[in-house]
Amino acid sequence: MTGAASGIARATAQRFAREGAKVIVADGSLPGGLETVKLIQADGGSASFIPVDVPRAEQVNRMVDAILNQQGQIDVLFNGAAREGLAQ
């Protein structure tokens, strides 16, 4: 789940975890990403963090490889990452 260090994507990650998903929090913000993982785990969910800068294709490819190595498959992708200033 990209962009899950804050906002709507964090709330979505928490909801997925409450529904039983094993959530991979993927974000460029280490503190925010780890906080999301902590919140999910405190609520009894399963989560881990992978740092990624979504506009960088090589980092996205590494993220996907890491998830496949860790989980064996990807069932759902949620892109909550956004670049500030693009909505203007």
PyMOL Python script that loads the backbone (N, CA, C, O; Angstrom):
from pymol import cmd

cmd.read_pdbstr("""\
ATOM      1  N   MET A   1       0.854  -1.148   0.000  1.00  0.00           N
ATOM      2  CA  MET A   1       0.000   0.000   0.000  1.00  0.00           C
ATOM      3  C   MET A   1       0.912   1.227   0.000  1.00  0.00           C
ATOM      4  O   MET A   1       1.527   1.539   1.020  1.00  0.00           O
ATOM      5  N   THR A   2       1.005   1.921  -1.128  1.00  0.00           N
ATOM      6  CA  THR A   2       1.888   3.079  -1.194  1.00  0.00           C
ATOM      7  C   THR A   2       1.219   4.297  -0.572  1.00  0.00           C
ATOM      8  O   THR A   2      -0.006   4.421  -0.571  1.00  0.00           O
ATOM      9  N   GLY A   3       2.041   5.186  -0.047  1.00  0.00           N
ATOM     10  CA  GLY A   3       1.547   6.414   0.561  1.00  0.00           C
ATOM     11  C   GLY A   3       0.941   6.217   1.936  1.00  0.00           C
ATOM     12  O   GLY A   3       0.281   7.118   2.455  1.00  0.00           O
ATOM     13  N   ALA A   4       1.153   5.051   2.537  1.00  0.00           N
ATOM     14  CA  ALA A   4       0.453   4.695   3.770  1.00  0.00           C
ATOM     15  C   ALA A   4       1.064   5.286   5.039  1.00  0.00           C
ATOM     16  O   ALA A   4       0.702   4.882   6.144  1.00  0.00           O
ATOM     17  N   ALA A   5       1.979   6.229   4.895  1.00  0.00           N
ATOM     18  CA  ALA A   5       2.579   6.858   6.078  1.00  0.00           C
ATOM     19  C   ALA A   5       1.660   7.891   6.710  1.00  0.00           C
ATOM     20  O   ALA A   5       1.924   8.355   7.819  1.00  0.00           O
ATOM     21  N   SER A   6       0.575   8.262   6.014  1.00  0.00           N
ATOM     22  CA  SER A   6      -0.319   9.281   6.571  1.00  0.00           C
ATOM     23  C   SER A   6      -1.627   9.327   5.779  1.00  0.00           C
ATOM     24  O   SER A   6      -1.780   8.678   4.744  1.00  0.00           O
ATOM     25  N   GLY A   7      -2.545  10.105   6.296  1.00  0.00           N
ATOM     26  CA  GLY A   7      -3.768  10.450   5.585  1.00  0.00           C
ATOM     27  C   GLY A   7      -4.682   9.296   5.213  1.00  0.00           C
ATOM     28  O   GLY A   7      -4.815   8.316   5.947  1.00  0.00           O
ATOM     29  N   ILE A   8      -5.307   9.441   4.051  1.00  0.00           N
ATOM     30  CA  ILE A   8      -6.271   8.460   3.573  1.00  0.00           C
ATOM     31  C   ILE A   8      -5.623   7.096   3.388  1.00  0.00           C
ATOM     32  O   ILE A   8      -6.231   6.080   3.725  1.00  0.00           O
ATOM     33  N   ALA A   9      -4.410   7.050   2.863  1.00  0.00           N
ATOM     34  CA  ALA A   9      -3.750   5.763   2.644  1.00  0.00           C
ATOM     35  C   ALA A   9      -3.443   5.070   3.976  1.00  0.00           C
ATOM     36  O   ALA A   9      -3.537   3.846   4.065  1.00  0.00           O
ATOM     37  N   ARG A  10      -3.075   5.837   5.016  1.00  0.00           N
ATOM     38  CA  ARG A  10      -2.873   5.232   6.338  1.00  0.00           C
ATOM     39  C   ARG A  10      -4.182   4.633   6.840  1.00  0.00           C
ATOM     40  O   ARG A  10      -4.208   3.492   7.302  1.00  0.00           O
ATOM     41  N   ALA A  11      -5.256   5.393   6.752  1.00  0.00           N
ATOM     42  CA  ALA A  11      -6.560   4.905   7.208  1.00  0.00           C
ATOM     43  C   ALA A  11      -6.980   3.672   6.415  1.00  0.00           C
ATOM     44  O   ALA A  11      -7.562   2.746   6.980  1.00  0.00           O
ATOM     45  N   THR A  12      -6.697   3.647   5.122  1.00  0.00           N
ATOM     46  CA  THR A  12      -7.029   2.504   4.293  1.00  0.00           C
ATOM     47  C   THR A  12      -6.200   1.287   4.702  1.00  0.00           C
ATOM     48  O   THR A  12      -6.722   0.174   4.770  1.00  0.00           O
ATOM     49  N   ALA A  13      -4.915   1.494   4.974  1.00  0.00           N
ATOM     50  CA  ALA A  13      -4.054   0.399   5.435  1.00  0.00           C
ATOM     51  C   ALA A  13      -4.585  -0.190   6.737  1.00  0.00           C
ATOM     52  O   ALA A  13      -4.611  -1.408   6.911  1.00  0.00           O
ATOM     53  N   GLN A  14      -5.007   0.681   7.649  1.00  0.00           N
ATOM     54  CA  GLN A  14      -5.552   0.217   8.917  1.00  0.00           C
ATOM     55  C   GLN A  14      -6.834  -0.586   8.689  1.00  0.00           C
ATOM     56  O   GLN A  14      -7.054  -1.603   9.346  1.00  0.00           O
ATOM     57  N   ARG A  15      -7.666  -0.137   7.772  1.00  0.00           N
ATOM     58  CA  ARG A  15      -8.918  -0.841   7.482  1.00  0.00           C
ATOM     59  C   ARG A  15      -8.649  -2.209   6.871  1.00  0.00           C
ATOM     60  O   ARG A  15      -9.264  -3.200   7.266  1.00  0.00           O
ATOM     61  N   PHE A  16      -7.734  -2.268   5.909  1.00  0.00           N
ATOM     62  CA  PHE A  16      -7.364  -3.546   5.306  1.00  0.00           C
ATOM     63  C   PHE A  16      -6.876  -4.504   6.386  1.00  0.00           C
ATOM     64  O   PHE A  16      -7.254  -5.675   6.391  1.00  0.00           O
ATOM     65  N   ALA A  17      -6.043  -4.019   7.296  1.00  0.00           N
ATOM     66  CA  ALA A  17      -5.515  -4.865   8.367  1.00  0.00           C
ATOM     67  C   ALA A  17      -6.630  -5.356   9.285  1.00  0.00           C
ATOM     68  O   ALA A  17      -6.637  -6.519   9.688  1.00  0.00           O
ATOM     69  N   ARG A  18      -7.572  -4.474   9.617  1.00  0.00           N
ATOM     70  CA  ARG A  18      -8.702  -4.884  10.465  1.00  0.00           C
ATOM     71  C   ARG A  18      -9.542  -5.978   9.795  1.00  0.00           C
ATOM     72  O   ARG A  18     -10.179  -6.789  10.469  1.00  0.00           O
ATOM     73  N   GLU A  19      -9.530  -5.984   8.463  1.00  0.00           N
ATOM     74  CA  GLU A  19     -10.283  -6.995   7.713  1.00  0.00           C
ATOM     75  C   GLU A  19      -9.466  -8.274   7.511  1.00  0.00           C
ATOM     76  O   GLU A  19      -9.939  -9.219   6.880  1.00  0.00           O
ATOM     77  N   GLY A  20      -8.236  -8.305   8.050  1.00  0.00           N
ATOM     78  CA  GLY A  20      -7.427  -9.518   8.016  1.00  0.00           C
ATOM     79  C   GLY A  20      -6.299  -9.544   7.010  1.00  0.00           C
ATOM     80  O   GLY A  20      -5.608 -10.555   6.894  1.00  0.00           O
ATOM     81  N   ALA A  21      -6.090  -8.455   6.275  1.00  0.00           N
ATOM     82  CA  ALA A  21      -5.003  -8.418   5.290  1.00  0.00           C
ATOM     83  C   ALA A  21      -3.643  -8.296   5.970  1.00  0.00           C
ATOM     84  O   ALA A  21      -3.513  -7.685   7.031  1.00  0.00           O
ATOM     85  N   LYS A  22      -2.638  -8.887   5.339  1.00  0.00           N
ATOM     86  CA  LYS A  22      -1.252  -8.664   5.728  1.00  0.00           C
ATOM     87  C   LYS A  22      -0.803  -7.443   4.929  1.00  0.00           C
ATOM     88  O   LYS A  22      -0.631  -7.521   3.712  1.00  0.00           O
ATOM     89  N   VAL A  23      -0.618  -6.332   5.606  1.00  0.00           N
ATOM     90  CA  VAL A  23      -0.375  -5.058   4.941  1.00  0.00           C
ATOM     91  C   VAL A  23       1.120  -4.771   4.842  1.00  0.00           C
ATOM     92  O   VAL A  23       1.860  -4.904   5.817  1.00  0.00           O
ATOM     93  N   ILE A  24       1.546  -4.375   3.649  1.00  0.00           N
ATOM     94  CA  ILE A  24       2.899  -3.869   3.451  1.00  0.00           C
ATOM     95  C   ILE A  24       2.759  -2.357   3.288  1.00  0.00           C
ATOM     96  O   ILE A  24       2.188  -1.880   2.307  1.00  0.00           O
ATOM     97  N   VAL A  25       3.278  -1.620   4.245  1.00  0.00           N
ATOM     98  CA  VAL A  25       3.264  -0.159   4.209  1.00  0.00           C
ATOM     99  C   VAL A  25       4.475   0.271   3.389  1.00  0.00           C
ATOM    100  O   VAL A  25       5.615   0.012   3.777  1.00  0.00           O
ATOM    101  N   ALA A  26       4.233   0.922   2.267  1.00  0.00           N
ATOM    102  CA  ALA A  26       5.305   1.360   1.375  1.00  0.00           C
ATOM    103  C   ALA A  26       5.236   2.870   1.242  1.00  0.00           C
ATOM    104  O   ALA A  26       4.230   3.417   0.789  1.00  0.00           O
ATOM    105  N   ASP A  27       6.313   3.543   1.640  1.00  0.00           N
ATOM    106  CA  ASP A  27       6.296   5.005   1.630  1.00  0.00           C
ATOM    107  C   ASP A  27       7.725   5.516   1.675  1.00  0.00           C
ATOM    108  O   ASP A  27       8.642   4.794   2.068  1.00  0.00           O
ATOM    109  N   GLY A  28       7.908   6.755   1.274  1.00  0.00           N
ATOM    110  CA  GLY A  28       9.217   7.385   1.361  1.00  0.00           C
ATOM    111  C   GLY A  28       9.522   7.937   2.742  1.00  0.00           C
ATOM    112  O   GLY A  28      10.662   8.306   3.025  1.00  0.00           O
ATOM    113  N   SER A  29       8.527   7.996   3.593  1.00  0.00           N
ATOM    114  CA  SER A  29       8.704   8.522   4.947  1.00  0.00           C
ATOM    115  C   SER A  29       8.916   7.378   5.934  1.00  0.00           C
ATOM    116  O   SER A  29       7.971   6.669   6.280  1.00  0.00           O
ATOM    117  N   LEU A  30      10.134   7.202   6.377  1.00  0.00           N
ATOM    118  CA  LEU A  30      10.437   6.156   7.353  1.00  0.00           C
ATOM    119  C   LEU A  30       9.669   6.361   8.652  1.00  0.00           C
ATOM    120  O   LEU A  30       9.032   5.419   9.125  1.00  0.00           O
ATOM    121  N   PRO A  31       9.701   7.569   9.259  1.00  0.00           N
ATOM    122  CA  PRO A  31       8.958   7.736  10.516  1.00  0.00           C
ATOM    123  C   PRO A  31       7.462   7.497  10.364  1.00  0.00           C
ATOM    124  O   PRO A  31       6.857   6.819  11.195  1.00  0.00           O
ATOM    125  N   GLY A  32       6.864   8.039   9.323  1.00  0.00           N
ATOM    126  CA  GLY A  32       5.434   7.870   9.111  1.00  0.00           C
ATOM    127  C   GLY A  32       5.065   6.429   8.801  1.00  0.00           C
ATOM    128  O   GLY A  32       4.067   5.919   9.311  1.00  0.00           O
ATOM    129  N   GLY A  33       5.857   5.775   7.974  1.00  0.00           N
ATOM    130  CA  GLY A  33       5.604   4.383   7.631  1.00  0.00           C
ATOM    131  C   GLY A  33       5.689   3.474   8.839  1.00  0.00           C
ATOM    132  O   GLY A  33       4.845   2.598   9.028  1.00  0.00           O
ATOM    133  N   LEU A  34       6.715   3.685   9.661  1.00  0.00           N
ATOM    134  CA  LEU A  34       6.868   2.872  10.869  1.00  0.00           C
ATOM    135  C   LEU A  34       5.742   3.148  11.866  1.00  0.00           C
ATOM    136  O   LEU A  34       5.315   2.245  12.585  1.00  0.00           O
ATOM    137  N   GLU A  35       5.261   4.389  11.910  1.00  0.00           N
ATOM    138  CA  GLU A  35       4.137   4.724  12.789  1.00  0.00           C
ATOM    139  C   GLU A  35       2.874   3.990  12.334  1.00  0.00           C
ATOM    140  O   GLU A  35       2.113   3.496  13.166  1.00  0.00           O
ATOM    141  N   THR A  36       2.651   3.917  11.029  1.00  0.00           N
ATOM    142  CA  THR A  36       1.491   3.189  10.514  1.00  0.00           C
ATOM    143  C   THR A  36       1.585   1.714  10.897  1.00  0.00           C
ATOM    144  O   THR A  36       0.601   1.121  11.340  1.00  0.00           O
ATOM    145  N   VAL A  37       2.761   1.126  10.725  1.00  0.00           N
ATOM    146  CA  VAL A  37       2.963  -0.277  11.107  1.00  0.00           C
ATOM    147  C   VAL A  37       2.665  -0.460  12.597  1.00  0.00           C
ATOM    148  O   VAL A  37       1.984  -1.406  12.992  1.00  0.00           O
ATOM    149  N   LYS A  38       3.177   0.443  13.405  1.00  0.00           N
ATOM    150  CA  LYS A  38       2.959   0.376  14.859  1.00  0.00           C
ATOM    151  C   LYS A  38       1.468   0.451  15.199  1.00  0.00           C
ATOM    152  O   LYS A  38       0.983  -0.304  16.042  1.00  0.00           O
ATOM    153  N   LEU A  39       0.749   1.353  14.549  1.00  0.00           N
ATOM    154  CA  LEU A  39      -0.688   1.492  14.793  1.00  0.00           C
ATOM    155  C   LEU A  39      -1.444   0.219  14.404  1.00  0.00           C
ATOM    156  O   LEU A  39      -2.334  -0.229  15.128  1.00  0.00           O
ATOM    157  N   ILE A  40      -1.084  -0.355  13.265  1.00  0.00           N
ATOM    158  CA  ILE A  40      -1.745  -1.577  12.800  1.00  0.00           C
ATOM    159  C   ILE A  40      -1.464  -2.728  13.762  1.00  0.00           C
ATOM    160  O   ILE A  40      -2.371  -3.469  14.139  1.00  0.00           O
ATOM    161  N   GLN A  41      -0.206  -2.867  14.151  1.00  0.00           N
ATOM    162  CA  GLN A  41       0.159  -3.956  15.057  1.00  0.00           C
ATOM    163  C   GLN A  41      -0.470  -3.780  16.439  1.00  0.00           C
ATOM    164  O   GLN A  41      -0.849  -4.765  17.073  1.00  0.00           O
ATOM    165  N   ALA A  42      -0.586  -2.549  16.909  1.00  0.00           N
ATOM    166  CA  ALA A  42      -1.213  -2.283  18.205  1.00  0.00           C
ATOM    167  C   ALA A  42      -2.685  -2.664  18.192  1.00  0.00           C
ATOM    168  O   ALA A  42      -3.273  -2.959  19.232  1.00  0.00           O
ATOM    169  N   ASP A  43      -3.275  -2.653  16.992  1.00  0.00           N
ATOM    170  CA  ASP A  43      -4.681  -3.020  16.833  1.00  0.00           C
ATOM    171  C   ASP A  43      -4.839  -4.517  16.523  1.00  0.00           C
ATOM    172  O   ASP A  43      -5.940  -4.985  16.232  1.00  0.00           O
ATOM    173  N   GLY A  44      -3.719  -5.265  16.589  1.00  0.00           N
ATOM    174  CA  GLY A  44      -3.755  -6.702  16.370  1.00  0.00           C
ATOM    175  C   GLY A  44      -3.554  -7.137  14.934  1.00  0.00           C
ATOM    176  O   GLY A  44      -3.684  -8.320  14.619  1.00  0.00           O
ATOM    177  N   GLY A  45      -3.235  -6.184  14.050  1.00  0.00           N
ATOM    178  CA  GLY A  45      -3.058  -6.505  12.636  1.00  0.00           C
ATOM    179  C   GLY A  45      -1.638  -6.876  12.281  1.00  0.00           C
ATOM    180  O   GLY A  45      -0.727  -6.791  13.105  1.00  0.00           O
ATOM    181  N   SER A  46      -1.467  -7.290  11.036  1.00  0.00           N
ATOM    182  CA  SER A  46      -0.164  -7.681  10.502  1.00  0.00           C
ATOM    183  C   SER A  46       0.309  -6.624   9.508  1.00  0.00           C
ATOM    184  O   SER A  46      -0.379  -6.320   8.534  1.00  0.00           O
ATOM    185  N   ALA A  47       1.497  -6.067   9.767  1.00  0.00           N
ATOM    186  CA  ALA A  47       2.031  -5.044   8.870  1.00  0.00           C
ATOM    187  C   ALA A  47       3.549  -5.025   8.932  1.00  0.00           C
ATOM    188  O   ALA A  47       4.155  -5.357   9.951  1.00  0.00           O
ATOM    189  N   SER A  48       4.143  -4.628   7.819  1.00  0.00           N
ATOM    190  CA  SER A  48       5.580  -4.392   7.760  1.00  0.00           C
ATOM    191  C   SER A  48       5.811  -3.196   6.841  1.00  0.00           C
ATOM    192  O   SER A  48       4.906  -2.766   6.126  1.00  0.00           O
ATOM    193  N   PHE A  49       7.032  -2.666   6.868  1.00  0.00           N
ATOM    194  CA  PHE A  49       7.347  -1.441   6.136  1.00  0.00           C
ATOM    195  C   PHE A  49       8.418  -1.686   5.091  1.00  0.00           C
ATOM    196  O   PHE A  49       9.395  -2.390   5.344  1.00  0.00           O
ATOM    197  N   ILE A  50       8.231  -1.102   3.917  1.00  0.00           N
ATOM    198  CA  ILE A  50       9.244  -1.081   2.858  1.00  0.00           C
ATOM    199  C   ILE A  50       9.374   0.366   2.387  1.00  0.00           C
ATOM    200  O   ILE A  50       8.391   0.963   1.950  1.00  0.00           O
ATOM    201  N   PRO A  51      10.576   0.933   2.471  1.00  0.00           N
ATOM    202  CA  PRO A  51      10.751   2.303   1.977  1.00  0.00           C
ATOM    203  C   PRO A  51      10.727   2.325   0.445  1.00  0.00           C
ATOM    204  O   PRO A  51      11.347   1.483  -0.206  1.00  0.00           O
ATOM    205  N   VAL A  52      10.003   3.300  -0.121  1.00  0.00           N
ATOM    206  CA  VAL A  52       9.946   3.415  -1.578  1.00  0.00           C
ATOM    207  C   VAL A  52       9.590   4.851  -1.962  1.00  0.00           C
ATOM    208  O   VAL A  52       8.753   5.489  -1.324  1.00  0.00           O
ATOM    209  N   ASP A  53      10.234   5.339  -3.004  1.00  0.00           N
ATOM    210  CA  ASP A  53       9.898   6.622  -3.612  1.00  0.00           C
ATOM    211  C   ASP A  53       9.190   6.265  -4.924  1.00  0.00           C
ATOM    212  O   ASP A  53       9.844   5.941  -5.915  1.00  0.00           O
ATOM    213  N   VAL A  54       7.864   6.325  -4.929  1.00  0.00           N
ATOM    214  CA  VAL A  54       7.045   5.800  -6.018  1.00  0.00           C
ATOM    215  C   VAL A  54       7.424   6.336  -7.403  1.00  0.00           C
ATOM    216  O   VAL A  54       7.374   5.557  -8.355  1.00  0.00           O
ATOM    217  N   PRO A  55       7.798   7.603  -7.585  1.00  0.00           N
ATOM    218  CA  PRO A  55       8.158   8.050  -8.937  1.00  0.00           C
ATOM    219  C   PRO A  55       9.431   7.399  -9.495  1.00  0.00           C
ATOM    220  O   PRO A  55       9.746   7.565 -10.673  1.00  0.00           O
ATOM    221  N   ARG A  56      10.155   6.667  -8.662  1.00  0.00           N
ATOM    222  CA  ARG A  56      11.403   6.025  -9.109  1.00  0.00           C
ATOM    223  C   ARG A  56      11.131   4.553  -9.411  1.00  0.00           C
ATOM    224  O   ARG A  56      10.987   3.735  -8.502  1.00  0.00           O
ATOM    225  N   ALA A  57      11.065   4.235 -10.688  1.00  0.00           N
ATOM    226  CA  ALA A  57      10.690   2.894 -11.137  1.00  0.00           C
ATOM    227  C   ALA A  57      11.547   1.805 -10.518  1.00  0.00           C
ATOM    228  O   ALA A  57      11.030   0.747 -10.158  1.00  0.00           O
ATOM    229  N   GLU A  58      12.838   2.038 -10.387  1.00  0.00           N
ATOM    230  CA  GLU A  58      13.709   1.008  -9.823  1.00  0.00           C
ATOM    231  C   GLU A  58      13.357   0.713  -8.369  1.00  0.00           C
ATOM    232  O   GLU A  58      13.484  -0.425  -7.916  1.00  0.00           O
ATOM    233  N   GLN A  59      12.913   1.736  -7.637  1.00  0.00           N
ATOM    234  CA  GLN A  59      12.495   1.506  -6.254  1.00  0.00           C
ATOM    235  C   GLN A  59      11.167   0.739  -6.199  1.00  0.00           C
ATOM    236  O   GLN A  59      10.977  -0.113  -5.331  1.00  0.00           O
ATOM    237  N   VAL A  60      10.273   1.037  -7.105  1.00  0.00           N
ATOM    238  CA  VAL A  60       9.003   0.302  -7.161  1.00  0.00           C
ATOM    239  C   VAL A  60       9.272  -1.163  -7.504  1.00  0.00           C
ATOM    240  O   VAL A  60       8.671  -2.059  -6.912  1.00  0.00           O
ATOM    241  N   ASN A  61      10.171  -1.409  -8.454  1.00  0.00           N
ATOM    242  CA  ASN A  61      10.520  -2.783  -8.811  1.00  0.00           C
ATOM    243  C   ASN A  61      11.123  -3.526  -7.621  1.00  0.00           C
ATOM    244  O   ASN A  61      10.803  -4.693  -7.396  1.00  0.00           O
ATOM    245  N   ARG A  62      11.991  -2.863  -6.860  1.00  0.00           N
ATOM    246  CA  ARG A  62      12.570  -3.481  -5.652  1.00  0.00           C
ATOM    247  C   ARG A  62      11.489  -3.760  -4.617  1.00  0.00           C
ATOM    248  O   ARG A  62      11.515  -4.792  -3.946  1.00  0.00           O
ATOM    249  N   MET A  63      10.532  -2.834  -4.487  1.00  0.00           N
ATOM    250  CA  MET A  63       9.430  -3.020  -3.545  1.00  0.00           C
ATOM    251  C   MET A  63       8.632  -4.266  -3.913  1.00  0.00           C
ATOM    252  O   MET A  63       8.350  -5.102  -3.055  1.00  0.00           O
ATOM    253  N   VAL A  64       8.271  -4.390  -5.179  1.00  0.00           N
ATOM    254  CA  VAL A  64       7.494  -5.551  -5.632  1.00  0.00           C
ATOM    255  C   VAL A  64       8.279  -6.837  -5.382  1.00  0.00           C
ATOM    256  O   VAL A  64       7.722  -7.814  -4.882  1.00  0.00           O
ATOM    257  N   ASP A  65       9.560  -6.843  -5.725  1.00  0.00           N
ATOM    258  CA  ASP A  65      10.390  -8.034  -5.488  1.00  0.00           C
ATOM    259  C   ASP A  65      10.439  -8.381  -4.000  1.00  0.00           C
ATOM    260  O   ASP A  65      10.339  -9.552  -3.631  1.00  0.00           O
ATOM    261  N   ALA A  66      10.592  -7.371  -3.148  1.00  0.00           N
ATOM    262  CA  ALA A  66      10.650  -7.614  -1.699  1.00  0.00           C
ATOM    263  C   ALA A  66       9.330  -8.197  -1.192  1.00  0.00           C
ATOM    264  O   ALA A  66       9.330  -9.115  -0.371  1.00  0.00           O
ATOM    265  N   ILE A  67       8.217  -7.671  -1.674  1.00  0.00           N
ATOM    266  CA  ILE A  67       6.908  -8.190  -1.253  1.00  0.00           C
ATOM    267  C   ILE A  67       6.742  -9.634  -1.705  1.00  0.00           C
ATOM    268  O   ILE A  67       6.289 -10.476  -0.931  1.00  0.00           O
ATOM    269  N   LEU A  68       7.102  -9.928  -2.945  1.00  0.00           N
ATOM    270  CA  LEU A  68       6.976 -11.301  -3.453  1.00  0.00           C
ATOM    271  C   LEU A  68       7.874 -12.254  -2.681  1.00  0.00           C
ATOM    272  O   LEU A  68       7.478 -13.385  -2.400  1.00  0.00           O
ATOM    273  N   ASN A  69       9.077 -11.813  -2.335  1.00  0.00           N
ATOM    274  CA  ASN A  69       9.982 -12.646  -1.538  1.00  0.00           C
ATOM    275  C   ASN A  69       9.438 -12.867  -0.131  1.00  0.00           C
ATOM    276  O   ASN A  69       9.589 -13.952   0.430  1.00  0.00           O
ATOM    277  N   GLN A  70       8.812 -11.853   0.435  1.00  0.00           N
ATOM    278  CA  GLN A  70       8.302 -11.918   1.804  1.00  0.00           C
ATOM    279  C   GLN A  70       6.974 -12.661   1.888  1.00  0.00           C
ATOM    280  O   GLN A  70       6.780 -13.477   2.788  1.00  0.00           O
ATOM    281  N   GLN A  71       6.055 -12.388   0.957  1.00  0.00           N
ATOM    282  CA  GLN A  71       4.689 -12.910   1.035  1.00  0.00           C
ATOM    283  C   GLN A  71       4.381 -14.016   0.022  1.00  0.00           C
ATOM    284  O   GLN A  71       3.448 -14.796   0.215  1.00  0.00           O
ATOM    285  N   GLY A  72       5.158 -14.080  -1.043  1.00  0.00           N
ATOM    286  CA  GLY A  72       4.915 -15.092  -2.064  1.00  0.00           C
ATOM    287  C   GLY A  72       3.950 -14.654  -3.153  1.00  0.00           C
ATOM    288  O   GLY A  72       3.977 -15.204  -4.253  1.00  0.00           O
ATOM    289  N   GLN A  73       3.107 -13.684  -2.871  1.00  0.00           N
ATOM    290  CA  GLN A  73       2.154 -13.188  -3.859  1.00  0.00           C
ATOM    291  C   GLN A  73       1.632 -11.828  -3.425  1.00  0.00           C
ATOM    292  O   GLN A  73       1.781 -11.421  -2.272  1.00  0.00           O
ATOM    293  N   ILE A  74       1.023 -11.142  -4.368  1.00  0.00           N
ATOM    294  CA  ILE A  74       0.354  -9.869  -4.093  1.00  0.00           C
ATOM    295  C   ILE A  74      -1.086 -10.046  -4.540  1.00  0.00           C
ATOM    296  O   ILE A  74      -1.347 -10.330  -5.709  1.00  0.00           O
ATOM    297  N   ASP A  75      -2.022  -9.879  -3.613  1.00  0.00           N
ATOM    298  CA  ASP A  75      -3.435 -10.039  -3.946  1.00  0.00           C
ATOM    299  C   ASP A  75      -4.102  -8.714  -4.286  1.00  0.00           C
ATOM    300  O   ASP A  75      -4.963  -8.663  -5.164  1.00  0.00           O
ATOM    301  N   VAL A  76      -3.713  -7.643  -3.602  1.00  0.00           N
ATOM    302  CA  VAL A  76      -4.321  -6.326  -3.809  1.00  0.00           C
ATOM    303  C   VAL A  76      -3.221  -5.276  -3.764  1.00  0.00           C
ATOM    304  O   VAL A  76      -2.346  -5.309  -2.899  1.00  0.00           O
ATOM    305  N   LEU A  77      -3.278  -4.348  -4.706  1.00  0.00           N
ATOM    306  CA  LEU A  77      -2.390  -3.185  -4.683  1.00  0.00           C
ATOM    307  C   LEU A  77      -3.241  -1.945  -4.464  1.00  0.00           C
ATOM    308  O   LEU A  77      -4.281  -1.777  -5.102  1.00  0.00           O
ATOM    309  N   PHE A  78      -2.801  -1.079  -3.565  1.00  0.00           N
ATOM    310  CA  PHE A  78      -3.497   0.180  -3.328  1.00  0.00           C
ATOM    311  C   PHE A  78      -2.467   1.286  -3.433  1.00  0.00           C
ATOM    312  O   PHE A  78      -1.540   1.351  -2.626  1.00  0.00           O
ATOM    313  N   ASN A  79      -2.621   2.155  -4.418  1.00  0.00           N
ATOM    314  CA  ASN A  79      -1.696   3.273  -4.589  1.00  0.00           C
ATOM    315  C   ASN A  79      -2.301   4.518  -3.968  1.00  0.00           C
ATOM    316  O   ASN A  79      -3.182   5.150  -4.552  1.00  0.00           O
ATOM    317  N   GLY A  80      -1.829   4.863  -2.793  1.00  0.00           N
ATOM    318  CA  GLY A  80      -2.285   6.064  -2.116  1.00  0.00           C
ATOM    319  C   GLY A  80      -1.245   7.162  -2.154  1.00  0.00           C
ATOM    320  O   GLY A  80      -1.434   8.220  -1.553  1.00  0.00           O
ATOM    321  N   ALA A  81      -0.136   6.919  -2.861  1.00  0.00           N
ATOM    322  CA  ALA A  81       0.932   7.909  -2.929  1.00  0.00           C
ATOM    323  C   ALA A  81       0.498   9.075  -3.808  1.00  0.00           C
ATOM    324  O   ALA A  81      -0.142   8.885  -4.842  1.00  0.00           O
ATOM    325  N   ALA A  82       0.851  10.264  -3.387  1.00  0.00           N
ATOM    326  CA  ALA A  82       0.568  11.462  -4.179  1.00  0.00           C
ATOM    327  C   ALA A  82       1.740  12.412  -4.067  1.00  0.00           C
ATOM    328  O   ALA A  82       2.475  12.394  -3.079  1.00  0.00           O
ATOM    329  N   ARG A  83       1.908  13.214  -5.049  1.00  0.00           N
ATOM    330  CA  ARG A  83       2.965  14.228  -5.025  1.00  0.00           C
ATOM    331  C   ARG A  83       2.304  15.558  -4.753  1.00  0.00           C
ATOM    332  O   ARG A  83       1.397  15.976  -5.473  1.00  0.00           O
ATOM    333  N   GLU A  84       2.762  16.213  -3.715  1.00  0.00           N
ATOM    334  CA  GLU A  84       2.185  17.514  -3.358  1.00  0.00           C
ATOM    335  C   GLU A  84       2.380  18.507  -4.492  1.00  0.00           C
ATOM    336  O   GLU A  84       3.425  18.537  -5.141  1.00  0.00           O
ATOM    337  N   GLY A  85       1.367  19.307  -4.716  1.00  0.00           N
ATOM    338  CA  GLY A  85       1.449  20.341  -5.724  1.00  0.00           C
ATOM    339  C   GLY A  85       0.919  19.928  -7.090  1.00  0.00           C
ATOM    340  O   GLY A  85       0.674  20.790  -7.934  1.00  0.00           O
ATOM    341  N   LEU A  86       0.737  18.640  -7.329  1.00  0.00           N
ATOM    342  CA  LEU A  86       0.257  18.206  -8.641  1.00  0.00           C
ATOM    343  C   LEU A  86      -1.221  18.475  -8.850  1.00  0.00           C
ATOM    344  O   LEU A  86      -1.672  18.541  -9.994  1.00  0.00           O
ATOM    345  N   ALA A  87      -1.980  18.630  -7.792  1.00  0.00           N
ATOM    346  CA  ALA A  87      -3.435  18.841  -7.924  1.00  0.00           C
ATOM    347  C   ALA A  87      -3.780  20.284  -8.270  1.00  0.00           C
ATOM    348  O   ALA A  87      -4.948  20.598  -8.497  1.00  0.00           O
ATOM    349  N   GLN A  88      -2.816  21.142  -8.312  1.00  0.00           N
ATOM    350  CA  GLN A  88      -3.089  22.558  -8.556  1.00  0.00           C
ATOM    351  C   GLN A  88      -3.422  22.834 -10.002  1.00  0.00           C
ATOM    352  O   GLN A  88      -3.676  23.982 -10.368  1.00  0.00           O
TER     353      GLN A  88
END
""", "prot")
cmd.dss("prot")
cmd.show_as("cartoon", "prot")
cmd.util.cbc("prot")
cmd.orient("prot")
